């Protein structure tokens, strides 16, 4: 860690002021997309409606269910 790195607290404040800087981590299919903030490293997921929300344990479980469902539909 160099002396020019911004501390994690400052990065989260930056996200609160400017908004998150999303990068795509995983795109399972056209409905499910996992993204991560480049600054604060929080994980988010897009739902079927295209809205982005925090990746909570509820959404992790839902994403696993949808992944299995879409794999069965492809067969």
N, CA, C and O atoms as a Tripos MOL2 file, in Angstrom:
@<TRIPOS>MOLECULE
protein
  300   299    75     0     0
PROTEIN
NO_CHARGES

@<TRIPOS>ATOM
      1 N           0.8520   -1.1780    0.0000 N.3       1 UNK1
      2 CA          0.0000    0.0000    0.0000 C.3       1 UNK1
      3 C           0.8990    1.2430    0.0000 C.2       1 UNK1
      4 O           1.7100    1.4370    0.9060 O.2       1 UNK1
      5 N           0.7450    2.0570   -1.0040 N.am      2 UNK2
      6 CA          1.5770    3.2540   -1.0820 C.3       2 UNK2
      7 C           0.9370    4.4010   -0.3110 C.2       2 UNK2
      8 O          -0.2260    4.3300    0.0870 O.2       2 UNK2
      9 N           1.7110    5.4510   -0.1090 N.am      3 UNK3
     10 CA          1.2060    6.5740    0.6680 C.3       3 UNK3
     11 C           0.1690    7.3920   -0.1040 C.2       3 UNK3
     12 O          -0.4780    8.2720    0.4640 O.2       3 UNK3
     13 N           0.0100    7.1000   -1.4090 N.am      4 UNK4
     14 CA         -0.9600    7.8350   -2.2160 C.3       4 UNK4
     15 C          -2.3140    7.1450   -2.3040 C.2       4 UNK4
     16 O          -3.2380    7.6850   -2.9110 O.2       4 UNK4
     17 N          -2.4500    5.9550   -1.7050 N.am      5 UNK5
     18 CA         -3.7310    5.2540   -1.7040 C.3       5 UNK5
     19 C          -4.7210    5.9840   -0.8070 C.2       5 UNK5
     20 O          -4.3800    6.4380    0.2850 O.2       5 UNK5
     21 N          -5.9430    6.0840   -1.2880 N.am      6 UNK6
     22 CA         -6.9970    6.7200   -0.5090 C.3       6 UNK6
     23 C          -7.5520    5.6860    0.4680 C.2       6 UNK6
     24 O          -7.8880    4.5790    0.0460 O.2       6 UNK6
     25 N          -7.6590    6.0080    1.7610 N.am      7 UNK7
     26 CA         -8.2050    5.0490    2.7260 C.3       7 UNK7
     27 C          -9.6240    4.6340    2.3640 C.2       7 UNK7
     28 O         -10.3380    5.3540    1.6650 O.2       7 UNK7
     29 N         -10.0210    3.4650    2.8480 N.am      8 UNK8
     30 CA        -11.3380    2.9030    2.5360 C.3       8 UNK8
     31 C         -12.4730    3.8380    2.9480 C.2       8 UNK8
     32 O         -13.4810    3.9300    2.2470 O.2       8 UNK8
     33 N         -12.3210    4.5260    4.0680 N.am      9 UNK9
     34 CA        -13.3720    5.4360    4.5410 C.3       9 UNK9
     35 C         -13.5800    6.5680    3.5390 C.2       9 UNK9
     36 O         -14.7150    6.9500    3.2540 O.2       9 UNK9
     37 N         -12.4990    7.0940    3.0140 N.am     10 UNK10
     38 CA        -12.6120    8.1760    2.0310 C.3      10 UNK10
     39 C         -13.2520    7.6740    0.7410 C.2      10 UNK10
     40 O         -13.9870    8.4090    0.0820 O.2      10 UNK10
     41 N         -12.9710    6.4180    0.3780 N.am     11 UNK11
     42 CA        -13.5650    5.8490   -0.8290 C.3      11 UNK11
     43 C         -15.0630    5.7020   -0.6830 C.2      11 UNK11
     44 O         -15.8120    5.9590   -1.6250 O.2      11 UNK11
     45 N         -15.5110    5.2810    0.5170 N.am     12 UNK12
     46 CA        -16.9510    5.1440    0.7160 C.3      12 UNK12
     47 C         -17.6280    6.5050    0.7330 C.2      12 UNK12
     48 O         -18.7590    6.6370    0.2630 O.2      12 UNK12
     49 N         -16.9620    7.5080    1.2620 N.am     13 UNK13
     50 CA        -17.5190    8.8650    1.2410 C.3      13 UNK13
     51 C         -17.5940    9.3610   -0.1980 C.2      13 UNK13
     52 O         -18.5630   10.0130   -0.5860 O.2      13 UNK13
     53 N         -16.5840    9.0560   -0.9760 N.am     14 UNK14
     54 CA        -16.5870    9.4250   -2.3870 C.3      14 UNK14
     55 C         -17.7620    8.7810   -3.1170 C.2      14 UNK14
     56 O         -18.4020    9.4130   -3.9590 O.2      14 UNK14
     57 N         -18.0400    7.5200   -2.7890 N.am     15 UNK15
     58 CA        -19.1850    6.8390   -3.4000 C.3      15 UNK15
     59 C         -20.5010    7.4780   -2.9910 C.2      15 UNK15
     60 O         -21.4240    7.5740   -3.8000 O.2      15 UNK15
     61 N         -20.5940    7.9160   -1.7430 N.am     16 UNK16
     62 CA        -21.8300    8.5500   -1.2840 C.3      16 UNK16
     63 C         -22.0550    9.8960   -1.9600 C.2      16 UNK16
     64 O         -23.1970   10.2890   -2.1970 O.2      16 UNK16
     65 N         -20.9870   10.5940   -2.2680 N.am     17 UNK17
     66 CA        -21.1090   11.9100   -2.8930 C.3      17 UNK17
     67 C         -21.3240   11.7930   -4.4020 C.2      17 UNK17
     68 O         -22.2840   12.3390   -4.9450 O.2      17 UNK17
     69 N         -20.4260   11.0810   -5.0700 N.am     18 UNK18
     70 CA        -20.4670   10.9970   -6.5330 C.3      18 UNK18
     71 C         -21.2880    9.8370   -7.0580 C.2      18 UNK18
     72 O         -21.7890    9.8890   -8.1820 O.2      18 UNK18
     73 N         -21.4310    8.8070   -6.2710 N.am     19 UNK19
     74 CA        -22.1020    7.5970   -6.7260 C.3      19 UNK19
     75 C         -21.0700    6.5090   -6.9790 C.2      19 UNK19
     76 O         -19.8710    6.7750   -7.0680 O.2      19 UNK19
     77 N         -21.5540    5.2920   -7.0920 N.am     20 UNK20
     78 CA        -20.6660    4.1540   -7.2610 C.3      20 UNK20
     79 C         -20.1220    4.0900   -8.6850 C.2      20 UNK20
     80 O         -20.7630    4.5410   -9.6340 O.2      20 UNK20
     81 N         -18.9400    3.5280   -8.8070 N.am     21 UNK21
     82 CA        -18.3010    3.3100  -10.1000 C.3      21 UNK21
     83 C         -18.3320    1.8030  -10.3560 C.2      21 UNK21
     84 O         -17.4580    1.0720   -9.8890 O.2      21 UNK21
     85 N         -19.3490    1.3380  -11.1060 N.am     22 UNK22
     86 CA        -19.5850   -0.0850  -11.2840 C.3      22 UNK22
     87 C         -18.6640   -0.7040  -12.3280 C.2      22 UNK22
     88 O         -18.3730   -0.1060  -13.3640 O.2      22 UNK22
     89 N         -18.2110   -1.9310  -12.0220 N.am     23 UNK23
     90 CA        -17.5410   -2.7690  -13.0090 C.3      23 UNK23
     91 C         -18.2310   -4.1300  -12.9590 C.2      23 UNK23
     92 O         -18.6230   -4.5880  -11.8860 O.2      23 UNK23
     93 N         -18.3800   -4.7760  -14.1100 N.am     24 UNK24
     94 CA        -19.0520   -6.0590  -14.1810 C.3      24 UNK24
     95 C         -18.1290   -7.1580  -13.6810 C.2      24 UNK24
     96 O         -16.9980   -7.3000  -14.1450 O.2      24 UNK24
     97 N         -18.6350   -7.9380  -12.7210 N.am     25 UNK25
     98 CA        -17.8650   -9.0380  -12.1600 C.3      25 UNK25
     99 C         -18.2710  -10.3470  -12.8270 C.2      25 UNK25
    100 O         -17.4180  -11.1470  -13.2100 O.2      25 UNK25
    101 N         -19.5760  -10.5590  -12.9620 N.am     26 UNK26
    102 CA        -20.0700  -11.8160  -13.4880 C.3      26 UNK26
    103 C         -21.3990  -11.5630  -14.1770 C.2      26 UNK26
    104 O         -22.2770  -10.8950  -13.6300 O.2      26 UNK26
    105 N         -21.5390  -12.0950  -15.3700 N.am     27 UNK27
    106 CA        -22.8070  -11.9880  -16.0870 C.3      27 UNK27
    107 C         -23.2400  -13.4030  -16.4450 C.2      27 UNK27
    108 O         -22.7520  -13.9810  -17.4160 O.2      27 UNK27
    109 N         -24.1650  -13.9620  -15.6510 N.am     28 UNK28
    110 CA        -24.5930  -15.3420  -15.8380 C.3      28 UNK28
    111 C         -25.4440  -15.5080  -17.0900 C.2      28 UNK28
    112 O         -25.2110  -16.4160  -17.8880 O.2      28 UNK28
    113 N         -26.4180  -14.6420  -17.2600 N.am     29 UNK29
    114 CA        -27.2730  -14.6790  -18.4470 C.3      29 UNK29
    115 C         -27.8200  -13.2710  -18.6710 C.2      29 UNK29
    116 O         -27.3470  -12.3160  -18.0560 O.2      29 UNK29
    117 N         -28.8040  -13.1430  -19.5380 N.am     30 UNK30
    118 CA        -29.2880  -11.7980  -19.8540 C.3      30 UNK30
    119 C         -30.0610  -11.1610  -18.7020 C.2      30 UNK30
    120 O         -30.2900   -9.9510  -18.7110 O.2      30 UNK30
    121 N         -30.4670  -11.9570  -17.7090 N.am     31 UNK31
    122 CA        -31.2640  -11.4160  -16.6160 C.3      31 UNK31
    123 C         -30.4490  -11.0930  -15.3720 C.2      31 UNK31
    124 O         -30.7910  -10.1670  -14.6360 O.2      31 UNK31
    125 N         -29.3740  -11.8390  -15.1240 N.am     32 UNK32
    126 CA        -28.6120  -11.6780  -13.8930 C.3      32 UNK32
    127 C         -27.2220  -11.1450  -14.1960 C.2      32 UNK32
    128 O         -26.4890  -11.7030  -15.0140 O.2      32 UNK32
    129 N         -26.8740  -10.0630  -13.5280 N.am     33 UNK33
    130 CA        -25.5520   -9.4620  -13.6980 C.3      33 UNK33
    131 C         -25.0440   -9.0150  -12.3320 C.2      33 UNK33
    132 O         -25.7360   -8.2960  -11.6110 O.2      33 UNK33
    133 N         -23.8320   -9.4460  -11.9780 N.am     34 UNK34
    134 CA        -23.2260   -9.0420  -10.7180 C.3      34 UNK34
    135 C         -22.1850   -7.9710  -11.0140 C.2      34 UNK34
    136 O         -21.3370   -8.1340  -11.8910 O.2      34 UNK34
    137 N         -22.2640   -6.8760  -10.2690 N.am     35 UNK35
    138 CA        -21.3250   -5.7790  -10.4440 C.3      35 UNK35
    139 C         -20.6940   -5.4390   -9.1040 C.2      35 UNK35
    140 O         -21.2320   -5.7680   -8.0470 O.2      35 UNK35
    141 N         -19.5550   -4.7800   -9.1620 N.am     36 UNK36
    142 CA        -18.8370   -4.3880   -7.9540 C.3      36 UNK36
    143 C         -18.4020   -2.9370   -8.1170 C.2      36 UNK36
    144 O         -18.0320   -2.5120   -9.2120 O.2      36 UNK36
    145 N         -18.4470   -2.1790   -7.0240 N.am     37 UNK37
    146 CA        -17.9850   -0.8020   -7.0610 C.3      37 UNK37
    147 C         -16.4610   -0.8090   -7.0730 C.2      37 UNK37
    148 O         -15.8220   -1.4790   -6.2620 O.2      37 UNK37
    149 N         -15.9000   -0.0650   -7.9900 N.am     38 UNK38
    150 CA        -14.4470   -0.0070   -8.1290 C.3      38 UNK38
    151 C         -13.7960    0.6630   -6.9260 C.2      38 UNK38
    152 O         -12.6540    0.3510   -6.5890 O.2      38 UNK38
    153 N         -14.5080    1.5790   -6.2740 N.am     39 UNK39
    154 CA        -13.9420    2.3280   -5.1540 C.3      39 UNK39
    155 C         -14.0970    1.6130   -3.8160 C.2      39 UNK39
    156 O         -13.1060    1.3410   -3.1400 O.2      39 UNK39
    157 N         -15.3330    1.3060   -3.4320 N.am     40 UNK40
    158 CA        -15.5800    0.7720   -2.0850 C.3      40 UNK40
    159 C         -15.6700   -0.7460   -2.0470 C.2      40 UNK40
    160 O         -15.8100   -1.3150   -0.9640 O.2      40 UNK40
    161 N         -15.5960   -1.4180   -3.1810 N.am     41 UNK41
    162 CA        -15.6010   -2.8840   -3.2800 C.3      41 UNK41
    163 C         -16.8890   -3.5300   -2.7960 C.2      41 UNK41
    164 O         -16.8880   -4.7150   -2.4620 O.2      41 UNK41
    165 N         -17.9880   -2.7830   -2.7490 N.am     42 UNK42
    166 CA        -19.2820   -3.3820   -2.4180 C.3      42 UNK42
    167 C         -19.8020   -4.1110   -3.6360 C.2      42 UNK42
    168 O         -19.5530   -3.7000   -4.7690 O.2      42 UNK42
    169 N         -20.5330   -5.2060   -3.4010 N.am     43 UNK43
    170 CA        -21.0690   -5.9990   -4.5000 C.3      43 UNK43
    171 C         -22.5500   -5.6980   -4.6650 C.2      43 UNK43
    172 O         -23.2810   -5.5230   -3.6900 O.2      43 UNK43
    173 N         -22.9730   -5.6400   -5.9180 N.am     44 UNK44
    174 CA        -24.3530   -5.3520   -6.2680 C.3      44 UNK44
    175 C         -24.8060   -6.3550   -7.3150 C.2      44 UNK44
    176 O         -23.9860   -7.0180   -7.9500 O.2      44 UNK44
    177 N         -26.1060   -6.4600   -7.4880 N.am     45 UNK45
    178 CA        -26.6650   -7.3350   -8.5080 C.3      45 UNK45
    179 C         -27.8270   -6.6180   -9.1770 C.2      45 UNK45
    180 O         -28.5700   -5.8730   -8.5380 O.2      45 UNK45
    181 N         -27.9660   -6.8560  -10.4570 N.am     46 UNK46
    182 CA        -29.1200   -6.3010  -11.1540 C.3      46 UNK46
    183 C         -30.2100   -7.3590  -11.1660 C.2      46 UNK46
    184 O         -29.9480   -8.5430  -11.3760 O.2      46 UNK46
    185 N         -31.4340   -6.9110  -10.9380 N.am     47 UNK47
    186 CA        -32.5430   -7.8560  -10.9240 C.3      47 UNK47
    187 C         -33.1540   -7.9500  -12.3150 C.2      47 UNK47
    188 O         -32.6290   -7.3790  -13.2710 O.2      47 UNK47
    189 N         -34.2400   -8.6570  -12.4210 N.am     48 UNK48
    190 CA        -34.9030   -8.8630  -13.7030 C.3      48 UNK48
    191 C         -35.4750   -7.5990  -14.3070 C.2      48 UNK48
    192 O         -35.7560   -7.5580  -15.5040 O.2      48 UNK48
    193 N         -35.6510   -6.5690  -13.5000 N.am     49 UNK49
    194 CA        -36.1980   -5.3040  -13.9830 C.3      49 UNK49
    195 C         -35.1160   -4.3090  -14.3750 C.2      49 UNK49
    196 O         -35.4210   -3.2080  -14.8340 O.2      49 UNK49
    197 N         -33.8480   -4.6910  -14.1970 N.am     50 UNK50
    198 CA        -32.7440   -3.8150  -14.5650 C.3      50 UNK50
    199 C         -32.2840   -2.8830  -13.4660 C.2      50 UNK50
    200 O         -31.3790   -2.0750  -13.6740 O.2      50 UNK50
    201 N         -32.8990   -2.9850  -12.2900 N.am     51 UNK51
    202 CA        -32.4930   -2.1540  -11.1660 C.3      51 UNK51
    203 C         -31.3020   -2.7940  -10.4600 C.2      51 UNK51
    204 O         -31.1890   -4.0190  -10.4190 O.2      51 UNK51
    205 N         -30.4270   -1.9820   -9.9130 N.am     52 UNK52
    206 CA        -29.2470   -2.4750   -9.2130 C.3      52 UNK52
    207 C         -29.4260   -2.2910   -7.7230 C.2      52 UNK52
    208 O         -29.7860   -1.2090   -7.2580 O.2      52 UNK52
    209 N         -29.1700   -3.3690   -6.9650 N.am     53 UNK53
    210 CA        -29.2810   -3.3210   -5.5100 C.3      53 UNK53
    211 C         -28.1320   -4.0680   -4.8740 C.2      53 UNK53
    212 O         -27.4190   -4.8190   -5.5390 O.2      53 UNK53
    213 N         -27.9560   -3.8560   -3.5770 N.am     54 UNK54
    214 CA        -26.8750   -4.5310   -2.8640 C.3      54 UNK54
    215 C         -27.0750   -6.0410   -2.9120 C.2      54 UNK54
    216 O         -28.2010   -6.5370   -2.8950 O.2      54 UNK54
    217 N         -25.9740   -6.7450   -2.9700 N.am     55 UNK55
    218 CA        -26.0130   -8.2010   -3.0240 C.3      55 UNK55
    219 C         -26.0760   -8.7450   -1.5970 C.2      55 UNK55
    220 O         -25.0510   -9.0090   -0.9690 O.2      55 UNK55
    221 N         -27.2930   -8.9040   -1.1070 N.am     56 UNK56
    222 CA        -27.5340   -9.4160    0.2360 C.3      56 UNK56
    223 C         -27.6340  -10.9410    0.1760 C.2      56 UNK56
    224 O         -27.7300  -11.5020   -0.9150 O.2      56 UNK56
    225 N         -27.6140  -11.6190    1.3200 N.am     57 UNK57
    226 CA        -27.7750  -13.0760    1.3010 C.3      57 UNK57
    227 C         -29.0700  -13.5200    0.6100 C.2      57 UNK57
    228 O         -29.1060  -14.5770   -0.0210 O.2      57 UNK57
    229 N         -30.1220  -12.7230    0.7280 N.am     58 UNK58
    230 CA        -31.3740  -13.0280    0.0380 C.3      58 UNK58
    231 C         -31.1690  -13.0690   -1.4700 C.2      58 UNK58
    232 O         -31.6430  -13.9910   -2.1350 O.2      58 UNK58
    233 N         -30.4670  -12.0780   -2.0150 N.am     59 UNK59
    234 CA        -30.2500  -12.0220   -3.4470 C.3      59 UNK59
    235 C         -29.2570  -13.0710   -3.9220 C.2      59 UNK59
    236 O         -29.3560  -13.5490   -5.0530 O.2      59 UNK59
    237 N         -28.3000  -13.4360   -3.0710 N.am     60 UNK60
    238 CA        -27.3710  -14.5180   -3.4310 C.3      60 UNK60
    239 C         -28.1560  -15.8110   -3.6140 C.2      60 UNK60
    240 O         -27.9430  -16.5410   -4.5820 O.2      60 UNK60
    241 N         -29.0640  -16.0920   -2.6820 N.am     61 UNK61
    242 CA        -29.8940  -17.2920   -2.7730 C.3      61 UNK61
    243 C         -30.8090  -17.2400   -3.9980 C.2      61 UNK61
    244 O         -30.9710  -18.2400   -4.6970 O.2      61 UNK61
    245 N         -31.4010  -16.0840   -4.2550 N.am     62 UNK62
    246 CA        -32.2590  -15.9240   -5.4310 C.3      62 UNK62
    247 C         -31.4830  -16.1270   -6.7180 C.2      62 UNK62
    248 O         -31.9740  -16.7750   -7.6420 O.2      62 UNK62
    249 N         -30.2720  -15.5790   -6.7920 N.am     63 UNK63
    250 CA        -29.4660  -15.7150   -8.0010 C.3      63 UNK63
    251 C         -29.0970  -17.1720   -8.2570 C.2      63 UNK63
    252 O         -29.0570  -17.6080   -9.4070 O.2      63 UNK63
    253 N         -28.8260  -17.9280   -7.1930 N.am     64 UNK64
    254 CA        -28.5430  -19.3580   -7.3570 C.3      64 UNK64
    255 C         -29.7730  -20.0770   -7.8910 C.2      64 UNK64
    256 O         -29.6680  -20.9180   -8.7840 O.2      64 UNK64
    257 N         -30.9380  -19.7470   -7.3460 N.am     65 UNK65
    258 CA        -32.1880  -20.3490   -7.8230 C.3      65 UNK65
    259 C         -32.4160  -20.0440   -9.3010 C.2      65 UNK65
    260 O         -32.7330  -20.9440  -10.0790 O.2      65 UNK65
    261 N         -32.2550  -18.7730   -9.6920 N.am     66 UNK66
    262 CA        -32.4660  -18.3970  -11.0860 C.3      66 UNK66
    263 C         -31.4550  -19.0580  -12.0130 C.2      66 UNK66
    264 O         -31.7980  -19.4400  -13.1310 O.2      66 UNK66
    265 N         -30.2250  -19.1940  -11.5620 N.am     67 UNK67
    266 CA        -29.1920  -19.8280  -12.3700 C.3      67 UNK67
    267 C         -29.5650  -21.2800  -12.6490 C.2      67 UNK67
    268 O         -29.4540  -21.7460  -13.7830 O.2      67 UNK67
    269 N         -30.0100  -22.0000  -11.6050 N.am     68 UNK68
    270 CA        -30.4330  -23.3900  -11.7750 C.3      68 UNK68
    271 C         -31.6520  -23.4640  -12.6810 C.2      68 UNK68
    272 O         -31.7380  -24.3360  -13.5460 O.2      68 UNK68
    273 N         -32.5950  -22.5480  -12.4830 N.am     69 UNK69
    274 CA        -33.8190  -22.5310  -13.2950 C.3      69 UNK69
    275 C         -33.5010  -22.3370  -14.7770 C.2      69 UNK69
    276 O         -34.0320  -23.0510  -15.6280 O.2      69 UNK69
    277 N         -32.6340  -21.3690  -15.0840 N.am     70 UNK70
    278 CA        -32.3140  -21.1030  -16.4790 C.3      70 UNK70
    279 C         -31.4760  -22.2220  -17.0920 C.2      70 UNK70
    280 O         -31.5630  -22.4590  -18.2970 O.2      70 UNK70
    281 N         -30.6680  -22.9130  -16.2900 N.am     71 UNK71
    282 CA        -29.9150  -24.0530  -16.8020 C.3      71 UNK71
    283 C         -30.8620  -25.1860  -17.1640 C.2      71 UNK71
    284 O         -30.6510  -25.8640  -18.1690 O.2      71 UNK71
    285 N         -31.9080  -25.4050  -16.3600 N.am     72 UNK72
    286 CA        -32.8920  -26.4480  -16.6640 C.3      72 UNK72
    287 C         -33.6970  -26.0880  -17.9190 C.2      72 UNK72
    288 O         -34.0520  -26.9700  -18.7010 O.2      72 UNK72
    289 N         -33.9820  -24.8050  -18.1100 N.am     73 UNK73
    290 CA        -34.7410  -24.3650  -19.2790 C.3      73 UNK73
    291 C         -33.9330  -24.5510  -20.5680 C.2      73 UNK73
    292 O         -34.5020  -24.7770  -21.6360 O.2      73 UNK73
    293 N         -32.6150  -24.4560  -20.4620 N.am     74 UNK74
    294 CA        -31.7610  -24.5800  -21.6490 C.3      74 UNK74
    295 C         -31.6560  -26.0110  -22.1260 C.2      74 UNK74
    296 O         -31.3320  -26.2610  -23.2880 O.2      74 UNK74
    297 N         -31.9290  -26.9580  -21.2330 N.am     75 UNK75
    298 CA        -31.8140  -28.3830  -21.6030 C.3      75 UNK75
    299 C         -32.9480  -28.8210  -22.4600 C.2      75 UNK75
    300 O         -33.0080  -29.9840  -22.8590 O.2      75 UNK75
@<TRIPOS>BOND
     1     1     2 1
     2     2     3 1
     3     3     4 2
     4     3     5 am
     5     5     6 1
     6     6     7 1
     7     7     8 2
     8     7     9 am
     9     9    10 1
    10    10    11 1
    11    11    12 2
    12    11    13 am
    13    13    14 1
    14    14    15 1
    15    15    16 2
    16    15    17 am
    17    17    18 1
    18    18    19 1
    19    19    20 2
    20    19    21 am
    21    21    22 1
    22    22    23 1
    23    23    24 2
    24    23    25 am
    25    25    26 1
    26    26    27 1
    27    27    28 2
    28    27    29 am
    29    29    30 1
    30    30    31 1
    31    31    32 2
    32    31    33 am
    33    33    34 1
    34    34    35 1
    35    35    36 2
    36    35    37 am
    37    37    38 1
    38    38    39 1
    39    39    40 2
    40    39    41 am
    41    41    42 1
    42    42    43 1
    43    43    44 2
    44    43    45 am
    45    45    46 1
    46    46    47 1
    47    47    48 2
    48    47    49 am
    49    49    50 1
    50    50    51 1
    51    51    52 2
    52    51    53 am
    53    53    54 1
    54    54    55 1
    55    55    56 2
    56    55    57 am
    57    57    58 1
    58    58    59 1
    59    59    60 2
    60    59    61 am
    61    61    62 1
    62    62    63 1
    63    63    64 2
    64    63    65 am
    65    65    66 1
    66    66    67 1
    67    67    68 2
    68    67    69 am
    69    69    70 1
    70    70    71 1
    71    71    72 2
    72    71    73 am
    73    73    74 1
    74    74    75 1
    75    75    76 2
    76    75    77 am
    77    77    78 1
    78    78    79 1
    79    79    80 2
    80    79    81 am
    81    81    82 1
    82    82    83 1
    83    83    84 2
    84    83    85 am
    85    85    86 1
    86    86    87 1
    87    87    88 2
    88    87    89 am
    89    89    90 1
    90    90    91 1
    91    91    92 2
    92    91    93 am
    93    93    94 1
    94    94    95 1
    95    95    96 2
    96    95    97 am
    97    97    98 1
    98    98    99 1
    99    99   100 2
   100    99   101 am
   101   101   102 1
   102   102   103 1
   103   103   104 2
   104   103   105 am
   105   105   106 1
   106   106   107 1
   107   107   108 2
   108   107   109 am
   109   109   110 1
   110   110   111 1
   111   111   112 2
   112   111   113 am
   113   113   114 1
   114   114   115 1
   115   115   116 2
   116   115   117 am
   117   117   118 1
   118   118   119 1
   119   119   120 2
   120   119   121 am
   121   121   122 1
   122   122   123 1
   123   123   124 2
   124   123   125 am
   125   125   126 1
   126   126   127 1
   127   127   128 2
   128   127   129 am
   129   129   130 1
   130   130   131 1
   131   131   132 2
   132   131   133 am
   133   133   134 1
   134   134   135 1
   135   135   136 2
   136   135   137 am
   137   137   138 1
   138   138   139 1
   139   139   140 2
   140   139   141 am
   141   141   142 1
   142   142   143 1
   143   143   144 2
   144   143   145 am
   145   145   146 1
   146   146   147 1
   147   147   148 2
   148   147   149 am
   149   149   150 1
   150   150   151 1
   151   151   152 2
   152   151   153 am
   153   153   154 1
   154   154   155 1
   155   155   156 2
   156   155   157 am
   157   157   158 1
   158   158   159 1
   159   159   160 2
   160   159   161 am
   161   161   162 1
   162   162   163 1
   163   163   164 2
   164   163   165 am
   165   165   166 1
   166   166   167 1
   167   167   168 2
   168   167   169 am
   169   169   170 1
   170   170   171 1
   171   171   172 2
   172   171   173 am
   173   173   174 1
   174   174   175 1
   175   175   176 2
   176   175   177 am
   177   177   178 1
   178   178   179 1
   179   179   180 2
   180   179   181 am
   181   181   182 1
   182   182   183 1
   183   183   184 2
   184   183   185 am
   185   185   186 1
   186   186   187 1
   187   187   188 2
   188   187   189 am
   189   189   190 1
   190   190   191 1
   191   191   192 2
   192   191   193 am
   193   193   194 1
   194   194   195 1
   195   195   196 2
   196   195   197 am
   197   197   198 1
   198   198   199 1
   199   199   200 2
   200   199   201 am
   201   201   202 1
   202   202   203 1
   203   203   204 2
   204   203   205 am
   205   205   206 1
   206   206   207 1
   207   207   208 2
   208   207   209 am
   209   209   210 1
   210   210   211 1
   211   211   212 2
   212   211   213 am
   213   213   214 1
   214   214   215 1
   215   215   216 2
   216   215   217 am
   217   217   218 1
   218   218   219 1
   219   219   220 2
   220   219   221 am
   221   221   222 1
   222   222   223 1
   223   223   224 2
   224   223   225 am
   225   225   226 1
   226   226   227 1
   227   227   228 2
   228   227   229 am
   229   229   230 1
   230   230   231 1
   231   231   232 2
   232   231   233 am
   233   233   234 1
   234   234   235 1
   235   235   236 2
   236   235   237 am
   237   237   238 1
   238   238   239 1
   239   239   240 2
   240   239   241 am
   241   241   242 1
   242   242   243 1
   243   243   244 2
   244   243   245 am
   245   245   246 1
   246   246   247 1
   247   247   248 2
   248   247   249 am
   249   249   250 1
   250   250   251 1
   251   251   252 2
   252   251   253 am
   253   253   254 1
   254   254   255 1
   255   255   256 2
   256   255   257 am
   257   257   258 1
   258   258   259 1
   259   259   260 2
   260   259   261 am
   261   261   262 1
   262   262   263 1
   263   263   264 2
   264   263   265 am
   265   265   266 1
   266   266   267 1
   267   267   268 2
   268   267   269 am
   269   269   270 1
   270   270   271 1
   271   271   272 2
   272   271   273 am
   273   273   274 1
   274   274   275 1
   275   275   276 2
   276   275   277 am
   277   277   278 1
   278   278   279 1
   279   279   280 2
   280   279   281 am
   281   281   282 1
   282   282   283 1
   283   283   284 2
   284   283   285 am
   285   285   286 1
   286   286   287 1
   287   287   288 2
   288   287   289 am
   289   289   290 1
   290   290   291 1
   291   291   292 2
   292   291   293 am
   293   293   294 1
   294   294   295 1
   295   295   296 2
   296   295   297 am
   297   297   298 1
   298   298   299 1
   299   299   300 2
@<TRIPOS>SUBSTRUCTURE
     1 UNK1         2 RESIDUE 1 A UNK
     2 UNK2         6 RESIDUE 1 A UNK
     3 UNK3        10 RESIDUE 1 A UNK
     4 UNK4        14 RESIDUE 1 A UNK
     5 UNK5        18 RESIDUE 1 A UNK
     6 UNK6        22 RESIDUE 1 A UNK
     7 UNK7        26 RESIDUE 1 A UNK
     8 UNK8        30 RESIDUE 1 A UNK
     9 UNK9        34 RESIDUE 1 A UNK
    10 UNK10       38 RESIDUE 1 A UNK
    11 UNK11       42 RESIDUE 1 A UNK
    12 UNK12       46 RESIDUE 1 A UNK
    13 UNK13       50 RESIDUE 1 A UNK
    14 UNK14       54 RESIDUE 1 A UNK
    15 UNK15       58 RESIDUE 1 A UNK
    16 UNK16       62 RESIDUE 1 A UNK
    17 UNK17       66 RESIDUE 1 A UNK
    18 UNK18       70 RESIDUE 1 A UNK
    19 UNK19       74 RESIDUE 1 A UNK
    20 UNK20       78 RESIDUE 1 A UNK
    21 UNK21       82 RESIDUE 1 A UNK
    22 UNK22       86 RESIDUE 1 A UNK
    23 UNK23       90 RESIDUE 1 A UNK
    24 UNK24       94 RESIDUE 1 A UNK
    25 UNK25       98 RESIDUE 1 A UNK
    26 UNK26      102 RESIDUE 1 A UNK
    27 UNK27      106 RESIDUE 1 A UNK
    28 UNK28      110 RESIDUE 1 A UNK
    29 UNK29      114 RESIDUE 1 A UNK
    30 UNK30      118 RESIDUE 1 A UNK
    31 UNK31      122 RESIDUE 1 A UNK
    32 UNK32      126 RESIDUE 1 A UNK
    33 UNK33      130 RESIDUE 1 A UNK
    34 UNK34      134 RESIDUE 1 A UNK
    35 UNK35      138 RESIDUE 1 A UNK
    36 UNK36      142 RESIDUE 1 A UNK
    37 UNK37      146 RESIDUE 1 A UNK
    38 UNK38      150 RESIDUE 1 A UNK
    39 UNK39      154 RESIDUE 1 A UNK
    40 UNK40      158 RESIDUE 1 A UNK
    41 UNK41      162 RESIDUE 1 A UNK
    42 UNK42      166 RESIDUE 1 A UNK
    43 UNK43      170 RESIDUE 1 A UNK
    44 UNK44      174 RESIDUE 1 A UNK
    45 UNK45      178 RESIDUE 1 A UNK
    46 UNK46      182 RESIDUE 1 A UNK
    47 UNK47      186 RESIDUE 1 A UNK
    48 UNK48      190 RESIDUE 1 A UNK
    49 UNK49      194 RESIDUE 1 A UNK
    50 UNK50      198 RESIDUE 1 A UNK
    51 UNK51      202 RESIDUE 1 A UNK
    52 UNK52      206 RESIDUE 1 A UNK
    53 UNK53      210 RESIDUE 1 A UNK
    54 UNK54      214 RESIDUE 1 A UNK
    55 UNK55      218 RESIDUE 1 A UNK
    56 UNK56      222 RESIDUE 1 A UNK
    57 UNK57      226 RESIDUE 1 A UNK
    58 UNK58      230 RESIDUE 1 A UNK
    59 UNK59      234 RESIDUE 1 A UNK
    60 UNK60      238 RESIDUE 1 A UNK
    61 UNK61      242 RESIDUE 1 A UNK
    62 UNK62      246 RESIDUE 1 A UNK
    63 UNK63      250 RESIDUE 1 A UNK
    64 UNK64      254 RESIDUE 1 A UNK
    65 UNK65      258 RESIDUE 1 A UNK
    66 UNK66      262 RESIDUE 1 A UNK
    67 UNK67      266 RESIDUE 1 A UNK
    68 UNK68      270 RESIDUE 1 A UNK
    69 UNK69      274 RESIDUE 1 A UNK
    70 UNK70      278 RESIDUE 1 A UNK
    71 UNK71      282 RESIDUE 1 A UNK
    72 UNK72      286 RESIDUE 1 A UNK
    73 UNK73      290 RESIDUE 1 A UNK
    74 UNK74      294 RESIDUE 1 A UNK
    75 UNK75      298 RESIDUE 1 A UNK
